[in-house]
Amino acid sequence: MSPIQIALLLLAVAGVWAIAELALTLRKTRNVVDSLDKTVNDLNNTIAEAQPVVAKLDGAVDELTPALAQMEPLLKSSKTAVDALTSNLVEVEAVVRDISEVTGSMAEASNAVSSVTDSAAGAVQKLFNKVKAPAADADRKLAAAAAEAEQPTERVLIGEDEAAAGDDDGQKSVSKPAQYYTYTPAETSEESCDD
């Protein structure tokens, strides 16, 4: 065998191998094309099913267009209503402020009436206590007088010291009658109010 024959034989084997590879590639390509064809058919079916939904959505959008045109006047009127509500709330705030001032004044007046009522009730209570127990009051006054008689008293003569001071200065003094005051240390303000 000559080298040309060997080369031709190798070339023939390579050609057969290339044809086999080409056949295998074409088979794989056919499977891919079949798969792609199935996918396109499925996609066409899905699009066909979606067309009624799209038509319904298109109809809904057509129905919403007039409603959307009416929304602008509604929004304007709601803005006007909100502005009116805001002004009403400002007025309510002023009324509440006035009511709080009136309530404060009424609370002060109520406190004043309560204090007057309390003092009047206290005076009535004292009056009823005096009426209820005149004998007890008389006994208490007698006991106070007896205690006063037992306590030492201090007598102060007013007027003599002033006359002596006037003589020292060389001025004439008009003689005043002497006044005596009796001081009892045990006397309290409650006993002096009862007298």
C-alpha positions in Angstrom: 0.0 0.0 0.0 1.2 3.2 -1.0 1.1 6.3 1.0 -1.5 7.8 -1.2 -3.8 4.8 -0.6 -3.3 5.1 3.2 -4.1 8.8 3.0 -7.2 8.1 1.0 -8.3 5.4 3.4 -7.8 7.8 6.4 -9.7 10.4 4.5 -12.5 8.0 3.8 -12.7 7.0 7.5 -12.6 10.7 8.6 -15.5 11.4 6.1 -17.6 8.5 7.5 -16.9 9.8 11.0 -17.8 13.4 10.0 -21.1 12.2 8.4 -21.9 10.2 11.5 -21.3 13.2 13.7 -23.3 15.4 11.4 -26.2 12.9 11.6 -26.0 12.9 15.4 -26.0 16.7 15.5 -28.9 16.9 13.1 -30.9 14.4 15.3 -30.2 16.6 18.5 -31.1 19.7 16.5 -34.4 18.1 15.4 -35.2 17.2 19.1 -34.5 20.8 20.1 -36.6 22.1 17.2 -39.4 19.8 18.2 -39.2 20.9 21.8 -39.2 24.5 20.6 -42.2 23.9 18.5 -44.0 22.4 21.5 -43.1 25.5 23.6 -44.3 27.8 20.8 -47.6 25.9 20.6 -48.0 26.1 24.4 -47.3 29.8 24.3 -49.8 30.3 21.5 -52.4 28.4 23.6 -51.6 30.6 26.7 -51.9 33.8 24.6 -55.2 32.5 23.2 -56.5 31.9 26.7 -55.2 35.4 27.9 -57.0 37.3 25.1 -60.4 37.1 26.7 -58.9 38.3 30.0 -57.1 41.1 28.2 -60.4 42.0 26.5 -62.2 42.1 29.8 -59.4 44.3 31.3 -59.7 46.6 28.3 -63.4 46.9 28.9 -62.9 47.6 32.6 -60.4 50.3 31.8 -62.9 51.8 29.4 -65.5 51.8 32.2 -63.1 53.3 34.7 -62.2 56.2 32.4 -65.4 58.2 33.1 -65.1 57.4 36.8 -61.5 58.7 36.8 -62.8 61.9 35.1 -65.3 62.3 37.9 -62.6 61.8 40.6 -61.0 65.3 40.1 -64.2 67.2 41.0 -64.7 64.8 44.0 -61.1 65.5 45.1 -61.7 69.3 44.8 -65.0 69.0 46.8 -63.2 66.9 49.5 -60.5 69.5 49.7 -63.2 72.1 50.3 -64.8 69.9 52.9 -61.5 69.4 54.7 -60.9 73.2 54.7 -64.4 73.8 56.2 -63.8 71.1 58.8 -60.5 72.7 59.7 -62.1 76.1 60.2 -64.9 74.5 62.3 -62.2 72.8 64.5 -60.6 76.2 65.0 -64.0 77.6 66.1 -64.5 74.6 68.4 -61.1 75.2 69.9 -62.0 78.8 70.7 -65.3 77.6 72.3 -63.5 75.0 74.4 -61.0 77.6 75.5 -63.9 79.9 76.5 -65.6 77.0 78.3 -62.4 76.3 80.2 -62.2 79.9 81.3 -65.8 79.8 82.4 -65.2 76.6 84.3 -62.2 78.1 86.0 -64.3 81.1 87.1 -67.0 78.8 88.3 -64.5 76.8 90.3 -63.3 80.0 91.9 -66.8 81.0 92.7 -67.6 77.6 94.0 -64.6 77.8 96.3 -65.7 81.2 97.5 -69.2 79.9 98.2 -67.8 76.9 99.9 -65.7 79.0 102.2 -68.6 81.3 103.0 -70.8 78.2 103.7 -68.1 76.7 105.9 -67.7 79.9 107.9 -71.5 80.2 108.3 -71.8 76.5 109.3 -69.0 77.1 111.8 -70.8 80.1 113.3 -74.1 78.1 113.5 -72.2 75.2 115.1 -70.8 77.5 117.7 -74.2 79.0 118.3 -75.8 75.6 118.8 -72.9 74.5 121.0 -73.6 77.6 123.2 -77.3 76.9 123.3 -76.9 73.2 124.0 -74.5 73.6 126.9 -75.2 76.9 128.8 -74.7 75.1 132.1 -71.4 73.7 131.0 -70.4 77.1 129.8 -71.3 78.7 133.1 -69.3 76.0 135.0 -66.3 76.7 132.7 -66.6 80.4 133.4 -66.8 79.8 137.1 -63.8 77.5 137.0 -61.9 80.2 135.0 -62.8 82.9 137.5 -61.7 80.7 140.4 -58.4 79.9 138.7 -57.9 83.6 138.0 -58.5 84.4 141.6 -55.8 82.0 142.7 -53.2 83.3 140.2 -51.1 86.3 141.2 -51.8 89.3 139.2 -49.4 92.1 138.3 -50.6 95.7 138.4 -49.0 98.4 136.3 -49.5 102.0 136.9 -49.4 104.0 133.7 -49.0 107.7 133.9 -46.6 108.1 136.9 -43.5 107.3 134.8 -44.5 109.9 132.2 -45.1 112.5 134.8 -41.7 111.8 136.4 -40.0 112.1 133.0 -41.8 115.4 132.4 -40.5 116.9 135.7 -36.9 116.0 134.7 -37.2 118.0 131.5 -38.5 121.0 133.2 -41.8 121.0 131.3 -45.2 121.3 132.9 -47.2 118.2 132.8 -50.8 117.8 133.0 -51.6 115.2 135.6 -53.6 112.3 134.3 -55.5 110.0 136.4 -53.7 106.7 137.0 -54.9 103.7 135.1 -54.5 100.1 136.3 -54.4 97.1 134.0 -54.6 93.5 135.3 -52.6 90.9 133.4 -53.4 87.2 133.9 -50.9 84.9 132.1 -53.3 81.9 131.9 -55.9 83.7 129.7 -56.2 82.2 126.2 -57.7 83.6 123.1 -60.6 81.0 123.1 -61.7 82.1 126.6 -61.5 85.8 125.7 -63.7 85.1 122.6 -66.3 83.4 124.8 -66.7 86.5 127.0 
